[in-house]
Amino acid sequence: ASGRTAIQVFSNGGIAAICALLYSFMKNESYQLAFLISVSISLADTISSDLGTYFRQSTYDIRTLKRTSVGLSGGISFV
């Protein structure tokens, strides 16, 4: 309901930024791969959250399988 916090934004983008900086200094291709993986994970998380919110199906806590509010972290649905 309140949107993303600064901590969430830095958590998602921070690893990618660190990998980009490390690559620019060390030219090790592993940092490019780590950058792409980090961005892919963040994108998948954002898209799945947005789809879950858009379709508004029943959402369940991934650990307990009890019903939870739409849009909360750890909530999963059929979509």
Secondary structure, DSSP 8 states (H G I E B T S, - for coil): -----HHHHHHHHHHHHHHHHHHHHH--HHHHHHHHHHHHHHHHHHHHHHHHHHH---EEETTT--EE-TT-TTEE---
